[in-house]
Amino acid sequence: MSVTPSPSASSSASTHASHSASSGASPSSATSASGTSSGTADRLPSRYLQVMAYYHAQPGMGDRVSELLGELTTATRQEPKNLGYEFYRSPQDPDRFVILERYTDASGLDDHRASAHFQRLGFGTIIPMLVSRRVESFDVITSADGAATATPR
């Protein structure tokens, strides 16, 4: 899936992400719906947890899910162990989203899932609006030369 930041994002460069065929979506370009990034991508620690979530909203619910993800993004970026949080919406299927999350470690993801804003917005509101949801987590280690490895959790 080719991912392109929206006009409101600070960068006009395209980012590329792979999209698993198991999600049922054909490759497409996606537009950033989360605005500017948290600004930490260029300052990531040598070890962190990368989370990729794939959301497929019920038909016609994409606008509401996008609005709620915007609220969730703002709150999540304030979490102490959050290193970055962006979401992207497919222009070919506006009911499909990719969420990219980064945390200092697995406890950061646990804290996020236990947070009041995720309980209310994520579990309480967004997830019931989905047809499907898939979440993948990876432990990322970057060596001094910049090479990174990602190990599935």
LUMVEX-269640 format. One line per field, with one value per atom (N, C-alpha, C, O): residue number from 1; residue in three letters; atom name; x, y, z. Coordinates in nm, 3 decimals. Layout:
<atoms>
pos	[NUM|...]
code	[ALA|...]
site	[CA|...]
east	[X|...]
north	[Y|...]
up	[Z|...]
</atoms>
This chain:
<atoms>
pos	[1|1|1|1|2|2|2|2|3|3|3|3|4|4|4|4|5|5|5|5|6|6|6|6|7|7|7|7|8|8|8|8|9|9|9|9|10|10|10|10|11|11|11|11|12|12|12|12|13|13|13|13|14|14|14|14|15|15|15|15|16|16|16|16|17|17|17|17|18|18|18|18|19|19|19|19|20|20|20|20|21|21|21|21|22|22|22|22|23|23|23|23|24|24|24|24|25|25|25|25|26|26|26|26|27|27|27|27|28|28|28|28|29|29|29|29|30|30|30|30|31|31|31|31|32|32|32|32|33|33|33|33|34|34|34|34|35|35|35|35|36|36|36|36|37|37|37|37|38|38|38|38|39|39|39|39|40|40|40|40|41|41|41|41|42|42|42|42|43|43|43|43|44|44|44|44|45|45|45|45|46|46|46|46|47|47|47|47|48|48|48|48|49|49|49|49|50|50|50|50|51|51|51|51|52|52|52|52|53|53|53|53|54|54|54|54|55|55|55|55|56|56|56|56|57|57|57|57|58|58|58|58|59|59|59|59|60|60|60|60|61|61|61|61|62|62|62|62|63|63|63|63|64|64|64|64|65|65|65|65|66|66|66|66|67|67|67|67|68|68|68|68|69|69|69|69|70|70|70|70|71|71|71|71|72|72|72|72|73|73|73|73|74|74|74|74|75|75|75|75|76|76|76|76|77|77|77|77|78|78|78|78|79|79|79|79|80|80|80|80|81|81|81|81|82|82|82|82|83|83|83|83|84|84|84|84|85|85|85|85|86|86|86|86|87|87|87|87|88|88|88|88|89|89|89|89|90|90|90|90|91|91|91|91|92|92|92|92|93|93|93|93|94|94|94|94|95|95|95|95|96|96|96|96|97|97|97|97|98|98|98|98|99|99|99|99|100|100|100|100|101|101|101|101|102|102|102|102|103|103|103|103|104|104|104|104|105|105|105|105|106|106|106|106|107|107|107|107|108|108|108|108|109|109|109|109|110|110|110|110|111|111|111|111|112|112|112|112|113|113|113|113|114|114|114|114|115|115|115|115|116|116|116|116|117|117|117|117|118|118|118|118|119|119|119|119|120|120|120|120|121|121|121|121|122|122|122|122|123|123|123|123|124|124|124|124|125|125|125|125|126|126|126|126|127|127|127|127|128|128|128|128|129|129|129|129|130|130|130|130|131|131|131|131|132|132|132|132|133|133|133|133|134|134|134|134|135|135|135|135|136|136|136|136|137|137|137|137|138|138|138|138|139|139|139|139|140|140|140|140|141|141|141|141|142|142|142|142|143|143|143|143|144|144|144|144|145|145|145|145|146|146|146|146|147|147|147|147|148|148|148|148|149|149|149|149|150|150|150|150|151|151|151|151|152|152|152|152|153|153|153|153]
code	[MET|MET|MET|MET|SER|SER|SER|SER|VAL|VAL|VAL|VAL|THR|THR|THR|THR|PRO|PRO|PRO|PRO|SER|SER|SER|SER|PRO|PRO|PRO|PRO|SER|SER|SER|SER|ALA|ALA|ALA|ALA|SER|SER|SER|SER|SER|SER|SER|SER|SER|SER|SER|SER|ALA|ALA|ALA|ALA|SER|SER|SER|SER|THR|THR|THR|THR|HIS|HIS|HIS|HIS|ALA|ALA|ALA|ALA|SER|SER|SER|SER|HIS|HIS|HIS|HIS|SER|SER|SER|SER|ALA|ALA|ALA|ALA|SER|SER|SER|SER|SER|SER|SER|SER|GLY|GLY|GLY|GLY|ALA|ALA|ALA|ALA|SER|SER|SER|SER|PRO|PRO|PRO|PRO|SER|SER|SER|SER|SER|SER|SER|SER|ALA|ALA|ALA|ALA|THR|THR|THR|THR|SER|SER|SER|SER|ALA|ALA|ALA|ALA|SER|SER|SER|SER|GLY|GLY|GLY|GLY|THR|THR|THR|THR|SER|SER|SER|SER|SER|SER|SER|SER|GLY|GLY|GLY|GLY|THR|THR|THR|THR|ALA|ALA|ALA|ALA|ASP|ASP|ASP|ASP|ARG|ARG|ARG|ARG|LEU|LEU|LEU|LEU|PRO|PRO|PRO|PRO|SER|SER|SER|SER|ARG|ARG|ARG|ARG|TYR|TYR|TYR|TYR|LEU|LEU|LEU|LEU|GLN|GLN|GLN|GLN|VAL|VAL|VAL|VAL|MET|MET|MET|MET|ALA|ALA|ALA|ALA|TYR|TYR|TYR|TYR|TYR|TYR|TYR|TYR|HIS|HIS|HIS|HIS|ALA|ALA|ALA|ALA|GLN|GLN|GLN|GLN|PRO|PRO|PRO|PRO|GLY|GLY|GLY|GLY|MET|MET|MET|MET|GLY|GLY|GLY|GLY|ASP|ASP|ASP|ASP|ARG|ARG|ARG|ARG|VAL|VAL|VAL|VAL|SER|SER|SER|SER|GLU|GLU|GLU|GLU|LEU|LEU|LEU|LEU|LEU|LEU|LEU|LEU|GLY|GLY|GLY|GLY|GLU|GLU|GLU|GLU|LEU|LEU|LEU|LEU|THR|THR|THR|THR|THR|THR|THR|THR|ALA|ALA|ALA|ALA|THR|THR|THR|THR|ARG|ARG|ARG|ARG|GLN|GLN|GLN|GLN|GLU|GLU|GLU|GLU|PRO|PRO|PRO|PRO|LYS|LYS|LYS|LYS|ASN|ASN|ASN|ASN|LEU|LEU|LEU|LEU|GLY|GLY|GLY|GLY|TYR|TYR|TYR|TYR|GLU|GLU|GLU|GLU|PHE|PHE|PHE|PHE|TYR|TYR|TYR|TYR|ARG|ARG|ARG|ARG|SER|SER|SER|SER|PRO|PRO|PRO|PRO|GLN|GLN|GLN|GLN|ASP|ASP|ASP|ASP|PRO|PRO|PRO|PRO|ASP|ASP|ASP|ASP|ARG|ARG|ARG|ARG|PHE|PHE|PHE|PHE|VAL|VAL|VAL|VAL|ILE|ILE|ILE|ILE|LEU|LEU|LEU|LEU|GLU|GLU|GLU|GLU|ARG|ARG|ARG|ARG|TYR|TYR|TYR|TYR|THR|THR|THR|THR|ASP|ASP|ASP|ASP|ALA|ALA|ALA|ALA|SER|SER|SER|SER|GLY|GLY|GLY|GLY|LEU|LEU|LEU|LEU|ASP|ASP|ASP|ASP|ASP|ASP|ASP|ASP|HIS|HIS|HIS|HIS|ARG|ARG|ARG|ARG|ALA|ALA|ALA|ALA|SER|SER|SER|SER|ALA|ALA|ALA|ALA|HIS|HIS|HIS|HIS|PHE|PHE|PHE|PHE|GLN|GLN|GLN|GLN|ARG|ARG|ARG|ARG|LEU|LEU|LEU|LEU|GLY|GLY|GLY|GLY|PHE|PHE|PHE|PHE|GLY|GLY|GLY|GLY|THR|THR|THR|THR|ILE|ILE|ILE|ILE|ILE|ILE|ILE|ILE|PRO|PRO|PRO|PRO|MET|MET|MET|MET|LEU|LEU|LEU|LEU|VAL|VAL|VAL|VAL|SER|SER|SER|SER|ARG|ARG|ARG|ARG|ARG|ARG|ARG|ARG|VAL|VAL|VAL|VAL|GLU|GLU|GLU|GLU|SER|SER|SER|SER|PHE|PHE|PHE|PHE|ASP|ASP|ASP|ASP|VAL|VAL|VAL|VAL|ILE|ILE|ILE|ILE|THR|THR|THR|THR|SER|SER|SER|SER|ALA|ALA|ALA|ALA|ASP|ASP|ASP|ASP|GLY|GLY|GLY|GLY|ALA|ALA|ALA|ALA|ALA|ALA|ALA|ALA|THR|THR|THR|THR|ALA|ALA|ALA|ALA|THR|THR|THR|THR|PRO|PRO|PRO|PRO|ARG|ARG|ARG|ARG]
site	[N|CA|C|O|N|CA|C|O|N|CA|C|O|N|CA|C|O|N|CA|C|O|N|CA|C|O|N|CA|C|O|N|CA|C|O|N|CA|C|O|N|CA|C|O|N|CA|C|O|N|CA|C|O|N|CA|C|O|N|CA|C|O|N|CA|C|O|N|CA|C|O|N|CA|C|O|N|CA|C|O|N|CA|C|O|N|CA|C|O|N|CA|C|O|N|CA|C|O|N|CA|C|O|N|CA|C|O|N|CA|C|O|N|CA|C|O|N|CA|C|O|N|CA|C|O|N|CA|C|O|N|CA|C|O|N|CA|C|O|N|CA|C|O|N|CA|C|O|N|CA|C|O|N|CA|C|O|N|CA|C|O|N|CA|C|O|N|CA|C|O|N|CA|C|O|N|CA|C|O|N|CA|C|O|N|CA|C|O|N|CA|C|O|N|CA|C|O|N|CA|C|O|N|CA|C|O|N|CA|C|O|N|CA|C|O|N|CA|C|O|N|CA|C|O|N|CA|C|O|N|CA|C|O|N|CA|C|O|N|CA|C|O|N|CA|C|O|N|CA|C|O|N|CA|C|O|N|CA|C|O|N|CA|C|O|N|CA|C|O|N|CA|C|O|N|CA|C|O|N|CA|C|O|N|CA|C|O|N|CA|C|O|N|CA|C|O|N|CA|C|O|N|CA|C|O|N|CA|C|O|N|CA|C|O|N|CA|C|O|N|CA|C|O|N|CA|C|O|N|CA|C|O|N|CA|C|O|N|CA|C|O|N|CA|C|O|N|CA|C|O|N|CA|C|O|N|CA|C|O|N|CA|C|O|N|CA|C|O|N|CA|C|O|N|CA|C|O|N|CA|C|O|N|CA|C|O|N|CA|C|O|N|CA|C|O|N|CA|C|O|N|CA|C|O|N|CA|C|O|N|CA|C|O|N|CA|C|O|N|CA|C|O|N|CA|C|O|N|CA|C|O|N|CA|C|O|N|CA|C|O|N|CA|C|O|N|CA|C|O|N|CA|C|O|N|CA|C|O|N|CA|C|O|N|CA|C|O|N|CA|C|O|N|CA|C|O|N|CA|C|O|N|CA|C|O|N|CA|C|O|N|CA|C|O|N|CA|C|O|N|CA|C|O|N|CA|C|O|N|CA|C|O|N|CA|C|O|N|CA|C|O|N|CA|C|O|N|CA|C|O|N|CA|C|O|N|CA|C|O|N|CA|C|O|N|CA|C|O|N|CA|C|O|N|CA|C|O|N|CA|C|O|N|CA|C|O|N|CA|C|O|N|CA|C|O|N|CA|C|O|N|CA|C|O|N|CA|C|O|N|CA|C|O|N|CA|C|O|N|CA|C|O|N|CA|C|O|N|CA|C|O|N|CA|C|O|N|CA|C|O|N|CA|C|O|N|CA|C|O|N|CA|C|O|N|CA|C|O|N|CA|C|O|N|CA|C|O|N|CA|C|O|N|CA|C|O|N|CA|C|O|N|CA|C|O|N|CA|C|O|N|CA|C|O|N|CA|C|O|N|CA|C|O|N|CA|C|O]
east	[0.085|0.000|0.090|0.177|0.071|0.143|0.069|-0.053|0.141|0.080|0.128|0.249|0.037|0.072|0.015|-0.105|0.097|0.045|-0.057|-0.046|-0.154|-0.255|-0.195|-0.086|-0.265|-0.213|-0.187|-0.104|-0.255|-0.233|-0.106|-0.062|-0.047|0.077|0.193|0.190|0.295|0.408|0.500|0.580|0.492|0.582|0.502|0.390|0.557|0.489|0.547|0.505|0.644|0.706|0.612|0.532|0.621|0.540|0.611|0.733|0.533|0.584|0.526|0.414|0.601|0.550|0.538|0.627|0.426|0.402|0.349|0.277|0.384|0.330|0.196|0.172|0.107|-0.027|-0.050|-0.041|-0.079|-0.095|-0.219|-0.325|-0.206|-0.320|-0.428|-0.543|-0.392|-0.490|-0.596|-0.697|-0.576|-0.676|-0.791|-0.893|-0.775|-0.880|-0.880|-0.970|-0.785|-0.781|-0.677|-0.573|-0.706|-0.606|-0.514|-0.555|-0.390|-0.299|-0.359|-0.421|-0.341|-0.396|-0.315|-0.233|-0.338|-0.273|-0.364|-0.486|-0.306|-0.384|-0.343|-0.231|-0.433|-0.409|-0.402|-0.484|-0.303|-0.291|-0.410|-0.440|-0.478|-0.591|-0.555|-0.637|-0.431|-0.394|-0.314|-0.263|-0.301|-0.228|-0.079|-0.027|-0.012|0.133|0.168|0.093|0.281|0.324|0.370|0.384|0.393|0.434|0.576|0.621|0.648|0.780|0.891|1.002|0.866|0.968|1.030|1.125|0.980|1.029|1.179|1.246|1.232|1.375|1.457|1.580|1.392|1.462|1.425|1.430|1.388|1.347|1.464|1.579|1.436|1.543|1.588|1.526|1.696|1.748|1.659|1.669|1.571|1.475|1.338|1.325|1.236|1.099|1.001|1.041|0.874|0.768|0.693|0.643|0.685|0.609|0.479|0.480|0.367|0.236|0.173|0.176|0.116|0.042|-0.097|-0.113|-0.198|-0.336|-0.408|-0.390|-0.489|-0.567|-0.714|-0.761|-0.786|-0.927|-1.011|-0.979|-1.118|-1.216|-1.350|-1.411|-1.394|-1.519|-1.639|-1.630|-1.750|-1.876|-1.904|-1.866|-1.970|-1.997|-2.060|-2.158|-2.001|-2.052|-2.010|-2.048|-1.934|-1.894|-1.755|-1.707|-1.689|-1.553|-1.536|-1.437|-1.630|-1.616|-1.619|-1.539|-1.709|-1.719|-1.595|-1.542|-1.549|-1.429|-1.309|-1.228|-1.297|-1.187|-1.191|-1.088|-1.309|-1.324|-1.280|-1.208|-1.323|-1.288|-1.139|-1.077|-1.082|-0.937|-0.859|-0.752|-0.910|-0.845|-0.839|-0.736|-0.950|-0.953|-0.857|-0.784|-0.858|-0.771|-0.624|-0.541|-0.592|-0.455|-0.404|-0.295|-0.484|-0.445|-0.417|-0.315|-0.505|-0.488|-0.370|-0.293|-0.354|-0.248|-0.110|-0.017|-0.095|0.035|0.079|0.196|-0.011|0.024|0.071|0.120|0.057|0.097|0.249|0.322|0.297|0.441|0.527|0.640|0.476|0.556|0.526|0.576|0.445|0.414|0.523|0.560|0.574|0.677|0.621|0.687|0.500|0.440|0.309|0.291|0.216|0.084|0.027|0.000|0.008|-0.051|-0.152|-0.138|-0.254|-0.344|-0.365|-0.354|-0.394|-0.408|-0.539|-0.578|-0.605|-0.733|-0.717|-0.657|-0.769|-0.759|-0.852|-0.971|-0.801|-0.891|-0.976|-1.080|-0.934|-1.013|-1.127|-1.233|-1.106|-1.210|-1.207|-1.131|-1.288|-1.283|-1.324|-1.325|-1.357|-1.389|-1.270|-1.284|-1.153|-1.032|-0.926|-0.904|-0.860|-0.759|-0.638|-0.650|-0.522|-0.400|-0.354|-0.348|-0.323|-0.276|-0.134|-0.109|-0.042|0.097|0.125|0.113|0.164|0.189|0.329|0.377|0.395|0.526|0.527|0.481|0.582|0.591|0.731|0.804|0.769|0.902|0.924|1.035|0.817|0.826|0.683|0.586|0.671|0.540|0.454|0.331|0.516|0.437|0.368|0.263|0.428|0.365|0.235|0.136|0.234|0.112|0.009|-0.110|0.054|-0.037|-0.100|-0.221|-0.018|-0.068|-0.169|-0.271|-0.139|-0.230|-0.365|-0.470|-0.362|-0.488|-0.568|-0.690|-0.500|-0.567|-0.611|-0.684|-0.567|-0.597|-0.746|-0.819|-0.790|-0.932|-0.975|-1.085|-0.887|-0.927|-0.937|-1.025|-0.850|-0.863|-0.983|-1.053|-1.007|-1.124|-1.252|-1.342|-1.260|-1.380|-1.389|-1.491|-1.282|-1.286|-1.259|-1.330|-1.157|-1.120|-1.218|-1.298|-1.210|-1.295|-1.443|-1.527|-1.475|-1.615|-1.688|-1.809|-1.614|-1.683|-1.635|-1.717|-1.504|-1.454|-1.466|-1.522|-1.415|-1.412|-1.551|-1.564|-1.657|-1.790|-1.837|-1.933|-1.771|-1.808|-1.733|-1.750|-1.650|-1.565|-1.621|-1.685|-1.593|-1.620|-1.507|-1.530|-1.384|-1.268|-1.158|-1.154|-1.070|-0.957|-0.844|-0.863|-0.725|-0.606|-0.496|-0.474|-0.425|-0.318|-0.193|-0.197|-0.081|0.048|0.146|0.144|0.233|0.334|0.471|0.487|0.570|0.708|0.803|0.790|0.898|1.009|1.112|1.161|1.144|1.239|1.369|1.369|1.479|1.612|1.691|1.702|1.747|1.827|1.971|2.001|2.060|2.202|2.265|2.201|2.388|2.459|2.471|2.478|2.475|2.488|2.354|2.348|2.246|2.113|2.032|1.915|2.090|2.014|1.916|1.953|1.793|1.692|1.640|1.629|1.608|1.541|1.409|1.400|1.307|1.176|1.135|1.121|1.116|1.079|0.933|0.896|0.850|0.709|0.694|0.770|0.595|0.565|0.456|0.416]
north	[-0.116|0.000|0.122|0.133|0.211|0.338|0.434|0.448|0.499|0.586|0.728|0.753|0.820|0.958|1.049|1.043|1.133|1.225|1.320|1.355|1.362|1.455|1.593|1.619|1.684|1.820|1.890|1.982|1.851|1.915|1.867|1.927|1.760|1.708|1.799|1.868|1.796|1.887|1.844|1.924|1.719|1.669|1.629|1.579|1.651|1.609|1.481|1.433|1.423|1.299|1.182|1.181|1.084|0.964|0.864|0.854|0.790|0.684|0.555|0.553|0.447|0.320|0.224|0.215|0.154|0.052|-0.071|-0.059|-0.188|-0.308|-0.339|-0.311|-0.396|-0.427|-0.575|-0.620|-0.649|-0.793|-0.828|-0.767|-0.925|-0.970|-1.032|-1.042|-1.074|-1.137|-1.040|-1.084|-0.910|-0.814|-0.804|-0.744|-0.861|-0.860|-0.736|-0.721|-0.648|-0.526|-0.540|-0.601|-0.482|-0.480|-0.362|-0.265|-0.366|-0.255|-0.125|-0.123|-0.019|0.110|0.219|0.191|0.340|0.450|0.492|0.476|0.546|0.591|0.732|0.775|0.803|0.942|0.955|0.899|1.029|1.053|1.134|1.240|1.084|1.156|1.210|1.273|1.185|1.223|1.351|1.386|1.422|1.548|1.526|1.423|1.621|1.610|1.501|1.476|1.439|1.334|1.396|1.517|1.310|1.359|1.413|1.467|1.398|1.458|1.377|1.428|1.252|1.172|1.068|1.001|1.052|0.946|0.956|0.854|1.078|1.093|1.082|1.090|1.065|1.056|0.929|0.927|0.825|0.702|0.641|0.649|0.579|0.511|0.386|0.347|0.327|0.209|0.086|-0.010|0.089|-0.021|0.041|0.135|-0.013|0.033|-0.071|-0.167|-0.051|-0.140|-0.069|0.042|-0.134|-0.082|-0.162|-0.285|-0.091|-0.155|-0.109|0.009|-0.204|-0.173|-0.234|-0.354|-0.148|-0.194|-0.166|-0.061|-0.262|-0.250|-0.254|-0.354|-0.146|-0.136|-0.132|-0.060|-0.210|-0.205|-0.171|-0.254|-0.049|-0.001|-0.059|-0.098|-0.063|-0.103|-0.006|0.111|-0.053|0.034|0.167|0.171|0.275|0.408|0.468|0.582|0.396|0.446|0.509|0.554|0.514|0.565|0.707|0.736|0.796|0.935|0.943|1.015|0.870|0.873|0.809|0.861|0.697|0.632|0.726|0.736|0.795|0.889|1.001|1.039|1.053|1.159|1.110|1.181|0.991|0.935|0.901|0.921|0.851|0.824|0.953|0.953|1.063|1.193|1.229|1.276|1.208|1.233|1.140|1.182|1.013|0.913|0.947|0.930|0.994|1.032|1.142|1.132|1.246|1.358|1.312|1.351|1.231|1.184|1.088|1.097|0.998|0.897|0.962|0.916|1.066|1.132|1.198|1.235|1.212|1.269|1.163|1.198|1.036|0.929|0.930|0.949|0.910|0.918|0.820|0.853|0.702|0.601|0.595|0.506|0.688|0.691|0.768|0.879|0.709|0.772|0.825|0.901|0.784|0.828|0.757|0.641|0.825|0.768|0.840|0.960|0.768|0.822|0.722|0.601|0.774|0.684|0.732|0.851|0.637|0.663|0.601|0.493|0.670|0.625|0.598|0.678|0.487|0.453|0.540|0.549|0.603|0.680|0.590|0.633|0.465|0.372|0.310|0.280|0.292|0.237|0.317|0.284|0.421|0.512|0.449|0.516|0.321|0.250|0.168|0.093|0.183|0.109|0.207|0.314|0.165|0.248|0.164|0.044|0.228|0.170|0.265|0.386|0.210|0.290|0.245|0.126|0.340|0.311|0.373|0.494|0.288|0.331|0.290|0.183|0.373|0.340|0.371|0.477|0.277|0.291|0.255|0.185|0.304|0.275|0.126|0.076|0.053|-0.091|-0.147|-0.072|-0.276|-0.339|-0.282|-0.280|-0.236|-0.178|-0.048|-0.012|0.021|0.140|0.108|0.181|-0.004|-0.049|-0.093|-0.063|-0.163|-0.203|-0.080|-0.078|0.021|0.145|0.213|0.264|0.213|0.274|0.203|0.267|0.071|-0.006|0.011|0.000|0.038|0.057|0.202|0.230|0.294|0.436|0.464|0.393|0.568|0.606|0.643|0.608|0.713|0.754|0.634|0.633|0.533|0.416|0.331|0.277|0.319|0.245|0.308|0.237|0.440|0.511|0.517|0.479|0.564|0.584|0.455|0.424|0.382|0.260|0.146|0.111|0.090|-0.025|0.011|-0.066|0.129|0.163|0.214|0.198|0.277|0.343|0.294|0.253|0.298|0.263|0.114|0.077|0.030|-0.114|-0.171|-0.256|-0.130|-0.180|-0.136|-0.193|-0.037|0.010|-0.062|-0.030|-0.160|-0.226|-0.360|-0.432|-0.391|-0.523|-0.617|-0.732|-0.563|-0.643|-0.552|-0.432|-0.614|-0.543|-0.642|-0.753|-0.603|-0.686|-0.598|-0.488|-0.647|-0.570|-0.657|-0.772|-0.600|-0.668|-0.583|-0.460|-0.648|-0.577|-0.634|-0.755|-0.546|-0.585|-0.517|-0.397|-0.593|-0.534|-0.491|-0.573|-0.362|-0.308|-0.274|-0.210|-0.319|-0.286|-0.227|-0.287|-0.109|-0.040|-0.040|0.002|-0.086|-0.089|0.049|0.139|0.064|0.192|0.237|0.358|0.143|0.181|0.213|0.242|0.207|0.243|0.127|0.145|0.007|-0.109|-0.151|-0.155|-0.182|-0.217|-0.358|-0.403|-0.427|-0.556|-0.545|-0.476|-0.613|-0.613|-0.758|-0.837|-0.790|-0.925|-0.926|-0.854|-1.008|-1.014|-1.056|-1.138|-0.999|-1.034|-1.138|-1.181]
up	[0.000|0.000|0.000|0.086|-0.092|-0.094|-0.003|-0.013|0.085|0.184|0.160|0.158|0.141|0.113|0.220|0.247|0.282|0.382|0.320|0.202|0.397|0.350|0.334|0.386|0.263|0.247|0.379|0.384|0.485|0.614|0.683|0.781|0.632|0.692|0.654|0.553|0.737|0.718|0.606|0.558|0.562|0.459|0.337|0.350|0.218|0.097|0.042|-0.063|0.112|0.067|0.087|0.180|-0.001|0.012|0.100|0.100|0.176|0.260|0.207|0.158|0.215|0.167|0.284|0.368|0.287|0.388|0.318|0.219|0.367|0.306|0.368|0.486|0.288|0.332|0.306|0.192|0.409|0.397|0.317|0.335|0.231|0.152|0.240|0.198|0.360|0.447|0.497|0.552|0.479|0.524|0.425|0.456|0.306|0.209|0.122|0.039|0.137|0.058|-0.051|-0.032|-0.165|-0.269|-0.243|-0.178|-0.291|-0.267|-0.319|-0.426|-0.245|-0.284|-0.216|-0.128|-0.256|-0.184|-0.072|-0.079|0.032|0.147|0.181|0.154|0.239|0.275|0.425|0.497|0.472|0.615|0.660|0.605|0.760|0.816|0.953|1.019|0.996|1.132|1.138|1.245|1.028|1.030|1.044|1.002|1.102|1.117|1.217|1.311|1.195|1.287|1.418|1.431|1.514|1.645|1.646|1.747|1.534|1.523|1.585|1.599|1.621|1.687|1.596|1.637|1.474|1.386|1.362|1.352|1.354|1.329|1.458|1.452|1.573|1.700|1.776|1.899|1.706|1.773|1.848|1.803|1.963|2.037|1.961|1.863|2.005|1.936|1.955|1.879|2.054|2.077|2.103|2.181|2.036|2.060|2.008|1.942|2.038|1.991|1.879|1.897|1.763|1.648|1.640|1.639|1.633|1.621|1.490|1.457|1.416|1.294|1.309|1.331|1.299|1.311|1.180|1.118|1.139|1.017|1.057|1.113|1.029|1.065|0.937|0.843|0.936|0.828|0.891|0.959|0.868|0.928|0.854|0.738|0.924|0.861|0.746|0.754|0.640|0.525|0.568|0.642|0.517|0.545|0.678|0.707|0.758|0.890|0.888|0.992|0.772|0.764|0.815|0.883|0.783|0.828|0.981|1.040|1.043|1.189|1.252|1.350|1.198|1.250|1.235|1.327|1.121|1.101|1.205|1.260|1.231|1.332|1.470|1.541|1.507|1.637|1.645|1.750|1.536|1.534|1.551|1.612|1.498|1.519|1.667|1.716|1.738|1.882|1.955|2.045|1.915|1.979|1.955|2.044|1.835|1.801|1.894|1.949|1.910|1.995|2.137|2.196|2.193|2.330|2.342|2.438|2.246|2.252|2.245|2.312|2.166|2.154|2.284|2.298|2.379|2.509|2.609|2.717|2.576|2.667|2.685|2.588|2.808|2.834|2.754|2.719|2.724|2.654|2.505|2.435|2.454|2.312|2.238|2.278|2.129|2.047|1.915|1.845|1.881|1.755|1.732|1.772|1.668|1.639|1.517|1.522|1.408|1.286|1.232|1.252|1.165|1.095|0.953|0.923|0.866|0.724|0.676|0.721|0.585|0.531|0.382|0.310|0.335|0.194|0.111|0.143|0.005|-0.082|-0.172|-0.221|-0.194|-0.274|-0.194|-0.250|-0.065|0.022|0.152|0.243|0.161|0.276|0.409|0.512|0.407|0.530|0.581|0.678|0.517|0.558|0.608|0.551|0.718|0.783|0.821|0.847|0.823|0.878|0.987|0.966|1.104|1.217|1.249|1.268|1.255|1.290|1.426|1.444|1.520|1.658|1.699|1.659|1.778|1.832|1.981|2.025|2.059|2.204|2.250|2.180|2.367|2.419|2.436|2.417|2.470|2.490|2.502|2.488|2.527|2.534|2.646|2.635|2.753|2.862|2.816|2.869|2.719|2.665|2.593|2.604|2.518|2.452|2.556|2.542|2.659|2.767|2.833|2.859|2.860|2.921|2.828|2.873|2.698|2.600|2.602|2.608|2.597|2.595|2.723|2.722|2.834|2.963|2.986|3.081|2.900|2.921|2.909|2.839|2.978|2.974|2.832|2.790|2.758|2.622|2.528|2.442|2.543|2.455|2.496|2.410|2.625|2.670|2.615|2.569|2.620|2.574|2.422|2.365|2.356|2.211|2.133|2.038|2.174|2.102|2.127|2.041|2.247|2.281|2.284|2.238|2.338|2.358|2.236|2.225|2.142|2.030|1.893|1.811|1.868|1.734|1.704|1.601|1.791|1.762|1.734|1.646|1.805|1.769|1.630|1.577|1.569|1.435|1.324|1.206|1.360|1.263|1.217|1.292|1.089|1.034|1.076|1.111|1.070|1.110|1.162|1.134|1.240|1.301|1.316|1.367|1.271|1.287|1.340|1.290|1.443|1.506|1.509|1.552|1.464|1.465|1.545|1.536|1.623|1.703|1.673|1.652|1.672|1.643|1.740|1.767|1.792|1.867|1.764|1.687|1.763|1.665|1.738|1.843|1.679|1.730|1.615|1.508|1.638|1.537|1.583|1.695|1.497|1.532|1.511|1.456|1.554|1.543|1.399|1.372|1.304|1.162|1.098|0.978|1.177|1.125|1.073|1.039|1.067|1.021|1.130|1.248|1.093|1.190|1.165|1.051|1.274|1.265|1.340|1.441|1.289|1.351|1.377|1.284|1.503|1.542|1.586|1.678|1.520|1.560|1.705|1.755|1.772|1.912|1.916|2.024]
</atoms>
